[in-house]
């Protein structure tokens, strides 16, 4: 979240989506809106700002997201597009307009602070002379609207039609895929985000992902290769050891109060490879819950396209394929979101619809696929059920850890 004053000066450092200090405001707005809102949504952060930094809030004249602010610097126009705006908590799903009643629930004054929304196939504007001079580019060229990182990654891996899901294994983890219709999930597990083509991008996001196994690796002082080799010798399900990976609280499930937990240890089971594999599995199980929810809403995937730093780990590839029971494909371009942004800008510059343009440009993928092993599906199903039951018992509603910090 980037807040500007009446002179378009930034009022404070950007508040990141993974900041969960607005957990109480999220619970309150969830009750007001009648739907689950997690602390990552901008609406909760604005309510937090109003209550905890009222002097700053009183000066707010414009509310932007980070990529909107970059576009503002490039073009001089403060505008938004739906893919990132749908993560604010203020967007009406159909049609894609600001829901002014939701905005007023935070503060009526914010109705004058939100910029206009552009459609998926419109530019953010044109490059203004000052920015052009600093960048060494011609003034007046089209500036693409950009979008949320996941919406851009979907374009960059060619996921613009139903059936393909994208799994991102980075600092955070996400599972998402295009949908022609809006998916409204009352549990809040799946967020009804817009995509960058004019369709929808239902999405699950977790805060704790690649950093969890990395924490284990660093604790044991082993290289990635050494600890992965040790972990590959362990059995799926880790002999009953469960790693609940909530090291930084969690967004999905909506447990900002949660912490990490290692359960089911017995004599000899604290060996590095087993704990590392349990960390990989624990993160994977959180993401696999998204596939089940999407399937329940009628979105049936036939393959996963996997991106992010975690996708380089061959063991994690195997665990994901077996836990999801889906074939995995891997784009050759590591910066999928950057490629998506370039494809979007090229489409808009040529006056073509973004989705159609991306479909006509084949995305380079690694040769072959990682195929699931049906023989271990049962072991992973049991381990996932155990992980969810333990998480619920420790951190779910009514649990002893619900109010812990």
ZIURCOR-V690056 format. One record per residue. N is the residue number from 1. PHI is phi in radians with two decimals (999 if undefined). PSI is psi in radians with two decimals (none if undefined). OMEGA is omega in degrees with one decimal (NA if undefined). Layout:
BEGIN
n=N phi=PHI psi=PSI omega=OMEGA
n=N phi=PHI psi=PSI omega=OMEGA
END
This chain:
BEGIN
n=1 phi=999 psi=2.21 omega=178.0
n=2 phi=-2.06 psi=2.10 omega=180.0
n=3 phi=-1.95 psi=2.31 omega=-178.4
n=4 phi=-2.01 psi=2.66 omega=174.8
n=5 phi=-1.58 psi=-3.03 omega=-175.6
n=6 phi=-1.13 psi=-0.34 omega=177.7
n=7 phi=-1.69 psi=0.22 omega=180.0
n=8 phi=1.12 psi=0.50 omega=175.0
n=9 phi=-1.66 psi=2.45 omega=179.2
n=10 phi=-1.20 psi=2.26 omega=-174.9
n=11 phi=-1.47 psi=-0.49 omega=-178.6
n=12 phi=-2.84 psi=2.86 omega=176.1
n=13 phi=-0.97 psi=2.55 omega=-178.1
n=14 phi=-1.03 psi=2.37 omega=176.3
n=15 phi=-1.57 psi=2.07 omega=-172.1
n=16 phi=-1.36 psi=2.76 omega=-178.1
n=17 phi=-1.08 psi=-0.55 omega=-174.7
n=18 phi=-1.45 psi=0.02 omega=174.8
n=19 phi=-1.28 psi=2.10 omega=-175.2
n=20 phi=-1.86 psi=0.33 omega=-180.0
n=21 phi=-1.16 psi=-0.30 omega=-180.0
n=22 phi=-1.63 psi=0.51 omega=-178.1
n=23 phi=-1.07 psi=-0.74 omega=-179.9
n=24 phi=-1.13 psi=-0.72 omega=178.4
n=25 phi=-1.13 psi=-0.60 omega=178.0
n=26 phi=-1.12 psi=-0.75 omega=178.3
n=27 phi=-1.10 psi=-0.73 omega=-179.6
n=28 phi=-1.13 psi=-0.83 omega=-178.9
n=29 phi=-1.19 psi=-0.52 omega=176.0
n=30 phi=-1.07 psi=-0.71 omega=178.0
n=31 phi=-1.18 psi=-0.72 omega=-178.8
n=32 phi=-1.18 psi=-0.76 omega=-176.5
n=33 phi=-1.41 psi=-0.35 omega=-177.5
n=34 phi=1.32 psi=0.41 omega=177.3
n=35 phi=-2.63 psi=2.76 omega=-176.8
n=36 phi=-1.30 psi=2.15 omega=176.5
n=37 phi=-2.10 psi=2.24 omega=-179.6
n=38 phi=-1.72 psi=2.86 omega=-173.8
n=39 phi=-1.09 psi=-0.27 omega=-179.4
n=40 phi=-1.23 psi=-0.36 omega=-178.1
n=41 phi=-1.24 psi=2.42 omega=-174.7
n=42 phi=-1.06 psi=-0.59 omega=179.9
n=43 phi=-0.95 psi=-0.73 omega=-178.7
n=44 phi=-1.18 psi=-0.62 omega=-178.5
n=45 phi=-1.26 psi=-0.61 omega=176.8
n=46 phi=-1.19 psi=-0.69 omega=176.9
n=47 phi=-1.15 psi=-0.68 omega=175.8
n=48 phi=-1.07 psi=-0.80 omega=-179.7
n=49 phi=-1.06 psi=-0.74 omega=179.3
n=50 phi=-1.03 psi=-0.67 omega=-175.5
n=51 phi=-1.49 psi=-0.62 omega=-172.1
n=52 phi=-1.78 psi=-0.40 omega=177.2
n=53 phi=-2.35 psi=1.12 omega=-174.0
n=54 phi=-1.06 psi=-0.54 omega=179.0
n=55 phi=-1.14 psi=-0.69 omega=177.0
n=56 phi=-1.20 psi=-0.81 omega=-178.1
n=57 phi=-1.02 psi=-0.66 omega=-178.6
n=58 phi=-1.11 psi=-0.40 omega=-178.6
n=59 phi=-1.60 psi=-0.13 omega=-174.8
n=60 phi=-1.16 psi=2.18 omega=176.4
n=61 phi=-2.01 psi=-0.46 omega=-179.4
n=62 phi=-2.48 psi=2.37 omega=176.1
n=63 phi=-1.97 psi=2.16 omega=179.1
n=64 phi=-2.27 psi=2.91 omega=166.8
n=65 phi=-1.79 psi=2.84 omega=-170.8
n=66 phi=-0.94 psi=-0.78 omega=-177.2
n=67 phi=-1.25 psi=-0.46 omega=174.6
n=68 phi=-1.15 psi=-0.65 omega=179.5
n=69 phi=-1.16 psi=-0.69 omega=177.0
n=70 phi=-1.10 psi=-0.76 omega=177.1
n=71 phi=-1.08 psi=-0.63 omega=177.5
n=72 phi=-1.09 psi=-0.75 omega=177.1
n=73 phi=-1.11 psi=-0.66 omega=-178.6
n=74 phi=-1.28 psi=-0.69 omega=-168.7
n=75 phi=-1.97 psi=-0.35 omega=-173.4
n=76 phi=1.40 psi=0.08 omega=-179.8
n=77 phi=-1.97 psi=2.23 omega=176.0
n=78 phi=-1.63 psi=1.81 omega=-179.9
n=79 phi=-2.41 psi=2.89 omega=174.8
n=80 phi=-2.32 psi=2.87 omega=172.3
n=81 phi=-2.22 psi=2.88 omega=-164.7
n=82 phi=-1.24 psi=-0.55 omega=-171.9
n=83 phi=-1.10 psi=-0.77 omega=178.4
n=84 phi=-1.43 psi=-0.64 omega=-179.9
n=85 phi=-1.09 psi=-0.49 omega=-179.3
n=86 phi=-1.23 psi=-0.16 omega=174.2
n=87 phi=-1.65 psi=0.19 omega=-179.5
n=88 phi=-1.61 psi=-0.46 omega=-175.8
n=89 phi=1.62 psi=0.10 omega=-177.5
n=90 phi=-1.98 psi=-0.04 omega=-172.6
n=91 phi=-1.58 psi=2.27 omega=171.6
n=92 phi=-1.36 psi=2.39 omega=-171.8
n=93 phi=-1.25 psi=-0.59 omega=-174.8
n=94 phi=-2.64 psi=1.86 omega=0.8
n=95 phi=-1.37 psi=3.03 omega=-177.0
n=96 phi=-1.44 psi=1.51 omega=178.7
n=97 phi=-2.34 psi=2.88 omega=174.2
n=98 phi=-1.17 psi=2.36 omega=174.9
n=99 phi=-1.58 psi=1.68 omega=-171.5
n=100 phi=-1.15 psi=-0.49 omega=177.8
n=101 phi=-1.16 psi=-0.68 omega=176.0
n=102 phi=-1.13 psi=-0.74 omega=180.0
n=103 phi=-1.07 psi=-0.80 omega=-178.3
n=104 phi=-1.12 psi=-0.48 omega=178.8
n=105 phi=-1.12 psi=-0.47 omega=175.0
n=106 phi=-1.48 psi=-0.92 omega=174.6
n=107 phi=-3.01 psi=2.21 omega=-178.4
n=108 phi=-1.00 psi=-0.51 omega=-178.5
n=109 phi=-1.10 psi=-0.42 omega=-178.1
n=110 phi=-1.17 psi=-0.29 omega=178.3
n=111 phi=-1.04 psi=-0.45 omega=178.8
n=112 phi=-1.64 psi=0.00 omega=-174.2
n=113 phi=-1.84 psi=-0.22 omega=-178.7
n=114 phi=-1.59 psi=2.29 omega=-177.3
n=115 phi=-1.35 psi=2.92 omega=177.8
n=116 phi=-1.15 psi=2.67 omega=179.1
n=117 phi=-1.69 psi=2.32 omega=175.1
n=118 phi=-1.74 psi=2.66 omega=177.8
n=119 phi=-1.30 psi=2.94 omega=-175.0
n=120 phi=-1.11 psi=-0.40 omega=-174.2
n=121 phi=-1.90 psi=0.30 omega=177.4
n=122 phi=-1.85 psi=2.58 omega=175.7
n=123 phi=-1.30 psi=2.82 omega=173.0
n=124 phi=-1.29 psi=-0.40 omega=-178.3
n=125 phi=2.67 psi=-2.75 omega=178.3
n=126 phi=-2.19 psi=2.63 omega=-174.0
n=127 phi=-1.14 psi=2.13 omega=-178.3
n=128 phi=-1.41 psi=2.74 omega=-171.5
n=129 phi=-0.98 psi=-0.77 omega=-177.6
n=130 phi=-1.06 psi=-0.80 omega=179.5
n=131 phi=-1.17 psi=-0.67 omega=179.6
n=132 phi=-1.06 psi=-0.73 omega=-179.4
n=133 phi=-1.14 psi=-0.73 omega=-179.1
n=134 phi=-1.20 psi=-0.54 omega=-177.9
n=135 phi=-1.62 psi=-0.18 omega=-177.2
n=136 phi=1.23 psi=0.58 omega=-179.7
n=137 phi=-2.08 psi=2.77 omega=179.2
n=138 phi=-1.20 psi=2.34 omega=175.2
n=139 phi=-1.13 psi=2.55 omega=175.4
n=140 phi=1.61 psi=-0.09 omega=179.2
n=141 phi=-1.25 psi=2.71 omega=-177.4
n=142 phi=-1.20 psi=2.39 omega=173.6
n=143 phi=-1.91 psi=2.07 omega=178.5
n=144 phi=-1.12 psi=2.71 omega=-177.1
n=145 phi=-1.27 psi=-0.36 omega=-173.1
n=146 phi=1.17 psi=-2.72 omega=-179.2
n=147 phi=2.95 psi=-3.03 omega=175.0
n=148 phi=-1.08 psi=2.65 omega=-175.8
n=149 phi=-1.03 psi=-0.67 omega=-179.1
n=150 phi=-1.27 psi=-0.64 omega=176.8
n=151 phi=-1.11 psi=-0.68 omega=177.7
n=152 phi=-1.22 psi=-0.68 omega=178.2
n=153 phi=-1.11 psi=-0.64 omega=178.3
n=154 phi=-1.05 psi=-0.74 omega=176.1
n=155 phi=-1.12 psi=-0.73 omega=-175.0
n=156 phi=-1.19 psi=-0.38 omega=177.0
n=157 phi=-1.82 psi=0.06 omega=177.1
n=158 phi=1.38 psi=0.34 omega=-179.5
n=159 phi=-1.56 psi=1.46 omega=-179.4
n=160 phi=-2.16 psi=0.09 omega=177.1
n=161 phi=-2.30 psi=2.61 omega=-179.1
n=162 phi=-1.04 psi=2.54 omega=178.2
n=163 phi=2.02 psi=-0.46 omega=178.5
n=164 phi=-1.84 psi=2.17 omega=172.5
n=165 phi=-1.82 psi=2.66 omega=177.2
n=166 phi=-1.99 psi=2.31 omega=176.7
n=167 phi=-2.04 psi=2.13 omega=179.5
n=168 phi=-1.94 psi=2.13 omega=-178.5
n=169 phi=-1.95 psi=1.50 omega=179.7
n=170 phi=-2.22 psi=-2.64 omega=176.2
n=171 phi=-0.95 psi=-0.78 omega=167.6
n=172 phi=-1.86 psi=2.95 omega=178.2
n=173 phi=-2.14 psi=2.43 omega=178.1
n=174 phi=-2.39 psi=2.62 omega=173.1
n=175 phi=-2.31 psi=2.17 omega=-175.5
n=176 phi=-2.74 psi=2.87 omega=177.9
n=177 phi=-2.96 psi=2.74 omega=-177.1
n=178 phi=-1.20 psi=2.53 omega=176.0
n=179 phi=-2.45 psi=2.34 omega=179.3
n=180 phi=-1.30 psi=-0.37 omega=179.3
n=181 phi=-2.07 psi=2.74 omega=178.3
n=182 phi=-1.23 psi=2.31 omega=174.7
n=183 phi=-1.91 psi=2.00 omega=178.4
n=184 phi=-1.86 psi=1.98 omega=-175.9
n=185 phi=-1.87 psi=1.88 omega=-176.1
n=186 phi=-1.10 psi=-0.33 omega=179.4
n=187 phi=-1.31 psi=-0.31 omega=-177.1
n=188 phi=1.41 psi=-0.01 omega=178.5
n=189 phi=-1.14 psi=-0.75 omega=178.2
n=190 phi=-1.80 psi=2.18 omega=178.9
n=191 phi=-1.60 psi=2.39 omega=-176.5
n=192 phi=-1.48 psi=1.15 omega=-177.9
n=193 phi=-1.39 psi=2.69 omega=172.1
n=194 phi=-1.50 psi=2.71 omega=175.2
n=195 phi=-1.72 psi=-2.94 omega=-177.1
n=196 phi=-1.80 psi=0.29 omega=179.2
n=197 phi=-2.07 psi=-0.09 omega=-174.2
n=198 phi=1.82 psi=-0.02 omega=176.8
n=199 phi=-1.80 psi=-2.62 omega=-175.9
n=200 phi=-2.15 psi=2.77 omega=-178.5
n=201 phi=-2.43 psi=1.25 omega=177.7
n=202 phi=-0.98 psi=2.39 omega=-166.3
n=203 phi=-2.53 psi=2.42 omega=167.7
n=204 phi=-1.89 psi=2.40 omega=179.3
n=205 phi=-2.34 psi=2.36 omega=173.5
n=206 phi=-2.10 psi=2.56 omega=-179.2
n=207 phi=-1.36 psi=-0.65 omega=-173.4
n=208 phi=-1.71 psi=1.99 omega=179.9
n=209 phi=-2.40 psi=-1.85 omega=-172.4
n=210 phi=-1.12 psi=-0.42 omega=179.7
n=211 phi=-1.18 psi=-0.36 omega=-177.2
n=212 phi=-1.25 psi=-0.97 omega=175.7
n=213 phi=-1.11 psi=-0.52 omega=178.1
n=214 phi=-1.14 psi=-0.63 omega=175.8
n=215 phi=-1.04 psi=-0.73 omega=179.2
n=216 phi=-1.16 psi=-0.78 omega=-179.2
n=217 phi=-1.02 psi=-0.84 omega=-178.4
n=218 phi=-1.12 psi=-0.65 omega=-179.8
n=219 phi=-1.08 psi=-0.54 omega=-178.2
n=220 phi=-1.70 psi=-0.08 omega=176.0
n=221 phi=1.14 psi=0.53 omega=-179.2
n=222 phi=-1.86 psi=2.75 omega=174.9
n=223 phi=-1.32 psi=2.88 omega=176.8
n=224 phi=-1.02 psi=-0.73 omega=-177.8
n=225 phi=-1.15 psi=-0.75 omega=-177.4
n=226 phi=-1.12 psi=-0.84 omega=-175.1
n=227 phi=-1.29 psi=-0.53 omega=176.7
n=228 phi=-1.17 psi=-0.68 omega=177.8
n=229 phi=-1.10 psi=-0.76 omega=178.0
n=230 phi=-1.10 psi=-0.75 omega=-178.3
n=231 phi=-1.16 psi=-0.57 omega=-178.5
n=232 phi=-1.18 psi=-0.30 omega=179.1
n=233 phi=-1.47 psi=-0.20 omega=-179.4
n=234 phi=-1.49 psi=2.76 omega=-175.6
n=235 phi=-1.51 psi=2.61 omega=172.6
n=236 phi=-0.94 psi=2.36 omega=-176.1
n=237 phi=1.59 psi=-0.18 omega=171.6
n=238 phi=0.96 psi=0.64 omega=175.9
n=239 phi=0.93 psi=0.62 omega=176.5
n=240 phi=1.55 psi=-0.03 omega=177.0
n=241 phi=-1.41 psi=2.29 omega=-177.5
n=242 phi=-2.14 psi=2.23 omega=176.3
n=243 phi=-1.88 psi=1.94 omega=172.7
n=244 phi=-1.53 psi=1.97 omega=-163.3
n=245 phi=-1.58 psi=0.63 omega=-172.5
n=246 phi=-1.55 psi=0.92 omega=-173.9
n=247 phi=-1.13 psi=-0.51 omega=-179.0
n=248 phi=-2.03 psi=0.61 omega=-168.2
n=249 phi=1.26 psi=-3.02 omega=177.8
n=250 phi=-2.66 psi=2.57 omega=177.5
n=251 phi=-1.57 psi=-0.71 omega=-179.2
n=252 phi=-2.37 psi=1.84 omega=1.8
n=253 phi=-1.08 psi=2.82 omega=-177.2
n=254 phi=-1.38 psi=1.31 omega=-177.2
n=255 phi=-2.20 psi=1.22 omega=-179.5
n=256 phi=-1.09 psi=-0.34 omega=-179.4
n=257 phi=-1.47 psi=-0.17 omega=-171.4
n=258 phi=-1.25 psi=2.86 omega=175.0
n=259 phi=-2.40 psi=2.96 omega=178.8
n=260 phi=-1.24 psi=2.68 omega=178.4
n=261 phi=-2.64 psi=2.42 omega=176.3
n=262 phi=-2.03 psi=2.02 omega=-170.7
n=263 phi=-2.17 psi=2.72 omega=176.3
n=264 phi=1.49 psi=0.30 omega=-178.5
n=265 phi=-1.28 psi=2.45 omega=173.0
n=266 phi=-2.30 psi=3.12 omega=-180.0
n=267 phi=-0.98 psi=2.18 omega=177.1
n=268 phi=1.52 psi=-0.09 omega=-174.7
n=269 phi=-1.62 psi=0.12 omega=176.3
n=270 phi=-1.62 psi=0.32 omega=179.9
n=271 phi=-1.14 psi=2.57 omega=-171.2
n=272 phi=-0.97 psi=-0.78 omega=-176.9
n=273 phi=-1.10 psi=-0.68 omega=-179.1
n=274 phi=-1.19 psi=-0.77 omega=-179.7
n=275 phi=-1.14 psi=-0.70 omega=179.1
n=276 phi=-1.10 psi=-0.79 omega=178.5
n=277 phi=-1.13 psi=-0.67 omega=178.1
n=278 phi=-1.09 psi=-0.62 omega=176.8
n=279 phi=-1.16 psi=-0.79 omega=177.3
n=280 phi=-1.05 psi=-0.78 omega=-179.2
n=281 phi=-1.16 psi=-0.73 omega=-178.4
n=282 phi=-1.03 psi=-0.76 omega=177.3
n=283 phi=-1.15 psi=-0.78 omega=-178.3
n=284 phi=-1.05 psi=-0.68 omega=-179.0
n=285 phi=-1.14 psi=-0.64 omega=176.1
n=286 phi=-1.07 psi=-0.74 omega=-178.7
n=287 phi=-1.24 psi=-0.63 omega=-179.4
n=288 phi=-1.12 psi=-0.43 omega=177.0
n=289 phi=-1.07 psi=-0.53 omega=178.3
n=290 phi=-1.16 psi=-0.68 omega=178.6
n=291 phi=-1.08 psi=-0.71 omega=-179.6
n=292 phi=-1.13 psi=-0.72 omega=179.2
n=293 phi=-1.17 psi=-0.72 omega=178.9
n=294 phi=-1.11 psi=-0.73 omega=177.7
n=295 phi=-1.09 psi=-0.66 omega=178.9
n=296 phi=-1.12 psi=-0.46 omega=178.4
n=297 phi=-1.64 psi=0.17 omega=174.7
n=298 phi=1.61 psi=0.08 omega=178.2
n=299 phi=-1.72 psi=1.76 omega=-172.8
n=300 phi=-1.78 psi=1.98 omega=-177.4
n=301 phi=-1.43 psi=2.64 omega=173.5
n=302 phi=-2.02 psi=-0.19 omega=173.6
n=303 phi=-2.82 psi=2.80 omega=174.9
n=304 phi=-1.96 psi=2.35 omega=169.2
n=305 phi=-1.86 psi=2.12 omega=-168.2
n=306 phi=-1.92 psi=2.28 omega=-179.6
n=307 phi=-2.30 psi=3.07 omega=178.9
n=308 phi=1.68 psi=2.87 omega=-176.9
n=309 phi=-1.03 psi=-0.61 omega=-179.9
n=310 phi=-1.13 psi=-0.38 omega=-179.3
n=311 phi=-1.17 psi=-0.26 omega=179.0
n=312 phi=-1.37 psi=-0.27 omega=-177.8
n=313 phi=-1.45 psi=2.00 omega=-174.8
n=314 phi=-1.11 psi=-0.62 omega=178.8
n=315 phi=-1.19 psi=-0.73 omega=179.0
n=316 phi=-1.11 psi=-0.64 omega=174.2
n=317 phi=-0.98 psi=-0.83 omega=-177.4
n=318 phi=-1.11 psi=-0.77 omega=-179.8
n=319 phi=-1.08 psi=-0.78 omega=-179.4
n=320 phi=-1.10 psi=-0.82 omega=-179.3
n=321 phi=-1.02 psi=-0.75 omega=-176.2
n=322 phi=-1.33 psi=-0.63 omega=179.6
n=323 phi=-1.26 psi=-0.67 omega=179.6
n=324 phi=-1.46 psi=-0.38 omega=-173.8
n=325 phi=0.94 psi=0.86 omega=176.4
n=326 phi=-2.41 psi=2.61 omega=172.6
n=327 phi=-1.24 psi=2.52 omega=180.0
n=328 phi=-1.92 psi=2.42 omega=171.8
n=329 phi=-2.15 psi=2.64 omega=-172.4
n=330 phi=-2.24 psi=1.99 omega=177.0
n=331 phi=-1.09 psi=2.51 omega=179.3
n=332 phi=-1.29 psi=-0.55 omega=179.5
n=333 phi=-1.37 psi=2.01 omega=-177.3
n=334 phi=-1.23 psi=-0.49 omega=-179.2
n=335 phi=-1.68 psi=1.26 omega=-174.2
n=336 phi=-1.10 psi=-0.69 omega=-178.3
n=337 phi=-1.16 psi=-0.68 omega=178.4
n=338 phi=-1.13 psi=-0.73 omega=176.9
n=339 phi=-1.11 psi=-0.71 omega=178.0
n=340 phi=-1.05 psi=-0.73 omega=177.8
n=341 phi=-1.10 psi=-0.68 omega=179.0
n=342 phi=-1.17 psi=-0.74 omega=178.0
n=343 phi=-1.10 psi=-0.73 omega=178.8
n=344 phi=-1.07 psi=-0.84 omega=-178.9
n=345 phi=-1.10 psi=-0.70 omega=179.3
n=346 phi=-1.11 psi=-0.73 omega=179.4
n=347 phi=-1.08 psi=-0.82 omega=-177.3
n=348 phi=-1.18 psi=-0.68 omega=178.0
n=349 phi=-1.08 psi=-0.57 omega=-179.3
n=350 phi=-1.60 psi=0.03 omega=177.9
n=351 phi=1.28 psi=0.42 omega=-179.7
n=352 phi=-1.85 psi=2.72 omega=176.3
n=353 phi=-1.23 psi=2.39 omega=-171.0
n=354 phi=-1.07 psi=-0.84 omega=-177.7
n=355 phi=-1.05 psi=-0.77 omega=-179.7
n=356 phi=-1.16 psi=-0.67 omega=179.5
n=357 phi=-1.10 psi=-0.78 omega=-179.8
n=358 phi=-1.13 psi=-0.73 omega=179.6
n=359 phi=-1.05 psi=-0.56 omega=-177.2
n=360 phi=-1.42 psi=-0.16 omega=179.2
n=361 phi=-1.96 psi=1.84 omega=-178.2
n=362 phi=-1.05 psi=2.41 omega=178.4
n=363 phi=-1.67 psi=2.23 omega=-178.5
n=364 phi=-1.24 psi=2.23 omega=179.9
n=365 phi=-2.12 psi=2.70 omega=172.1
n=366 phi=-1.00 psi=2.59 omega=178.3
n=367 phi=-1.20 psi=2.37 omega=178.1
n=368 phi=1.37 psi=3.09 omega=-178.1
n=369 phi=-2.39 psi=2.72 omega=170.8
n=370 phi=-1.57 psi=1.99 omega=-174.3
n=371 phi=-1.67 psi=2.54 omega=-179.0
n=372 phi=-1.27 psi=2.67 omega=175.3
n=373 phi=-1.77 psi=1.87 omega=-179.0
n=374 phi=-1.08 psi=-0.39 omega=-176.7
n=375 phi=-1.18 psi=-0.35 omega=-179.2
n=376 phi=-1.90 psi=0.10 omega=-177.6
n=377 phi=-1.03 psi=-0.72 omega=-178.7
n=378 phi=-1.13 psi=-0.71 omega=179.6
n=379 phi=-1.09 psi=-0.71 omega=179.8
n=380 phi=-1.25 psi=-0.63 omega=177.1
n=381 phi=-1.05 psi=-0.79 omega=-180.0
n=382 phi=-1.13 psi=-0.72 omega=-179.9
n=383 phi=-1.16 psi=-0.66 omega=178.0
n=384 phi=-1.13 psi=-0.76 omega=179.5
n=385 phi=-1.10 psi=-0.69 omega=178.6
n=386 phi=-1.13 psi=-0.76 omega=-179.2
n=387 phi=-1.07 psi=-0.78 omega=-178.9
n=388 phi=-1.17 psi=-0.71 omega=-179.9
n=389 phi=-1.12 psi=-0.73 omega=179.6
n=390 phi=-1.19 psi=-0.72 omega=177.4
n=391 phi=-1.07 psi=-0.77 omega=179.1
n=392 phi=-1.10 psi=-0.73 omega=-178.6
n=393 phi=-1.14 psi=-0.62 omega=-177.6
n=394 phi=-1.48 psi=-0.67 omega=-168.4
n=395 phi=-2.24 psi=-0.10 omega=-179.0
n=396 phi=-1.29 psi=3.11 omega=-178.7
n=397 phi=-0.98 psi=2.23 omega=179.0
n=398 phi=1.49 psi=-0.01 omega=-178.3
n=399 phi=-1.43 psi=2.80 omega=178.5
n=400 phi=-1.05 psi=-0.54 omega=-176.8
n=401 phi=-1.54 psi=0.03 omega=-175.3
n=402 phi=-1.01 psi=-0.71 omega=-177.3
n=403 phi=-1.77 psi=0.14 omega=-177.7
n=404 phi=-1.33 psi=2.63 omega=177.2
n=405 phi=-2.38 psi=none omega=NA
END
